[in-house]
Amino acid sequence: MILLSTFPRTVTNSAKFYDVWIKCSKVNKQQQFDDIIVFTKNDFRSSLHFDNKSSVNANNESSTFITTKKLSSSTATTTGSSTILTPTSTPTHVIIKKRQGAFDDISFREKRRRLSDLNSELDNFAITNNITVNQVPGYFLYQRNYNNNKYLAKLGQELYEGKDIDRPDLSKLDTDQTLALKSHLNLSRVDMNFFKCFSSDFIIIPNENLIQDHSNTLIPTITSCREEEGIMVSKRQQALQLTIQRIIDVLQLEMIQVPNELCYREKTGHDGAGLDQCNSGSRIAGGTSTTGAQGRKFFSYEIRHLLLTCVPLQHQETLKQLIQRYSIVLRAVSSTRSINVSKFKELTLGFQIIIANQKWIDYSMTVHNLIFHSTELIERNNGVALGELSDEALESCNKDVRNYREFLSRKCGHIMNLTDVFNRLFIRSDPLIRKVIKDSFSKRQTRVSEILIKPENEDDKLLNDVFLCK
């Protein structure tokens, strides 16, 4: 190979020339190697001998691939004995590329690098022609295999016309169903990818980028507060709009007509005791602690006579009425049914009279708020009990918050850690995702258990009188 140029250094070895060329930057390549003329042995096969001044190594054939650009100032001419640069010729601009290996033998990173230009052209072609990227190879597959392979041509036609290839034998999850699965099972991104690979033969799960983009649309904007020690929603209206819109989506899925005007009510702050079902032997209504179960057992009708034996005889009747009325008030307030406000007010008034007459009874401010002000709260709630406004749902998330902070959140900062926890809790409380989880449980075959029907006692009769609907 011979290298002819005005560049002061003359490199006569192709391997050495490539080493020098590859170490230069793009600007240096244009400045130093732009006017190089490269000849190989094939260019001199018609010559009988080579001139010593040309410095051509005839025994070493170049392995360099050369493409010629536009001529500018000088031209190399080949005579019978040597190669001469004429004064009126223009230099040949060449682009020297290293010989590339087979596509099947290179790594995945090298494959992505080689296909980067093709992907850019596909994107531009799809945008220009107002089609998706998948439709471009679909029509190309249909065109190239129409006469030879009808099966591939049919797949290409399906991909071009439908923008996707459906597999009827597999069930496909949408983004909301995938988020419901991820939040209910407390899966991380790595766990979700493993689950996707494991179940790819049975179910189709969207790509993690689509899941992430959809989850970002369900989360309000978060900002730091309390001197970078906590987080808060930057725009309260944004969180309300997201929640209301998702509620409307749930109602539309259930074919329920949504009124044009909606009334928004905020929580008034009620710490429910979970006594709407006074069943001392059941664990169904139990929470994360034993407070609810202990309270139901303490105020139950079955063990009340045991409590009365712990006080003197002159106070047993008073204690019986006190526990009975307080139990009914708790069960009525913790329920979600409509309340007869007048009868409930009479019940609380009787409890107040007992407290006022018996000086030995001491009570806390929590009991005071429940007995003296629960009627006002029920009236402000349109006559509905305060069970849906209880803090029990938030307090039951304590174990989940600990799990999220330890295993499913970033550890590179306090704000980032709290942000990940908030995002998971907010997505899990999404109305549409909760509906997906609820519908999934309803599809499961539940075990039919024997239910022991107990006779109605005195407390149940008084409680049914308080409710409007029996």
MOPE-V747198 format. One record per backbone hydrogen bond with DSSP energy under -0.5 kcal/mol. NH is the residue of the N-H (numbers start at 1). CO is the residue of the C=O. If there is no record, write none. Layout:
[[NH CO] [NH CO]]
//
This chain:
[[2 39] [4 2] [4 37] [11 9] [12 10] [17 13] [18 14] [19 15] [20 16] [21 17] [22 18] [23 19] [24 21] [29 25] [30 26] [31 27] [32 28] [33 28] [33 29] [36 33] [37 4] [38 36] [39 2] [43 40] [44 41] [45 42] [47 44] [48 80] [49 80] [54 51] [55 52] [56 51] [57 55] [58 56] [60 57] [61 59] [65 97] [67 95] [69 93] [72 91] [75 86] [77 75] [77 84] [79 77] [79 82] [84 77] [86 75] [86 84] [89 86] [90 73] [90 74] [93 70] [93 91] [94 92] [95 67] [96 94] [97 65] [97 95] [105 102] [106 102] [111 107] [112 108] [113 109] [114 110] [115 111] [116 113] [119 115] [120 116] [121 117] [122 118] [123 119] [124 120] [125 121] [126 122] [127 123] [128 124] [129 125] [130 127] [131 126] [136 132] [136 133] [137 133] [138 134] [139 135] [140 136] [141 137] [142 138] [143 139] [144 140] [145 141] [146 143] [149 145] [153 149] [154 150] [155 151] [156 152] [157 153] [158 154] [159 155] [160 156] [161 157] [162 158] [163 159] [164 158] [166 164] [168 166] [170 167] [171 202] [173 204] [178 174] [179 175] [180 176] [181 177] [182 178] [183 179] [184 180] [185 181] [187 182] [192 188] [193 189] [194 190] [195 191] [196 192] [197 193] [198 194] [199 195] [200 197] [202 199] [203 199] [204 171] [205 203] [211 207] [212 208] [213 209] [214 210] [215 211] [216 212] [217 213] [218 215] [219 216] [223 232] [225 230] [229 225] [230 225] [232 223] [234 221] [235 221] [236 234] [238 235] [239 235] [240 236] [241 237] [242 238] [243 239] [244 240] [245 241] [246 242] [247 243] [248 244] [249 245] [250 246] [251 247] [252 248] [253 249] [254 250] [255 252] [256 251] [264 262] [265 263] [270 389] [272 270] [278 276] [279 277] [280 278] [282 279] [286 283] [287 289] [294 290] [295 291] [296 292] [297 293] [298 294] [299 295] [300 297] [304 301] [306 303] [307 303] [308 304] [309 305] [310 307] [311 308] [315 312] [316 313] [317 313] [319 315] [320 316] [321 317] [322 318] [323 319] [324 320] [325 321] [326 322] [327 323] [328 324] [329 325] [330 326] [331 327] [332 328] [333 329] [334 330] [335 332] [339 383] [340 466] [341 339] [344 340] [345 341] [346 342] [347 343] [348 344] [349 345] [350 346] [351 347] [352 348] [353 349] [354 350] [355 351] [356 352] [357 353] [358 354] [359 357] [361 358] [362 360] [368 364] [369 365] [370 366] [371 367] [372 368] [373 369] [374 370] [377 373] [378 374] [379 375] [380 376] [381 377] [382 379] [383 378] [384 378] [384 381] [385 337] [386 333] [387 335] [389 386] [390 387] [391 270] [395 391] [396 392] [397 394] [398 395] [401 397] [402 398] [403 399] [404 400] [405 401] [406 402] [407 403] [408 403] [408 404] [417 413] [418 414] [419 415] [420 416] [421 417] [422 418] [423 419] [424 420] [425 421] [426 422] [427 423] [428 424] [429 425] [430 427] [434 430] [435 431] [436 432] [437 433] [438 434] [439 435] [440 436] [441 437] [442 438] [443 439] [444 440] [444 441] [446 444] [449 447] [452 450] [453 451] [454 452] [461 457] [462 458] [463 459] [464 460] [465 461] [466 462] [466 463] [467 463] [468 338] [470 468]]
//
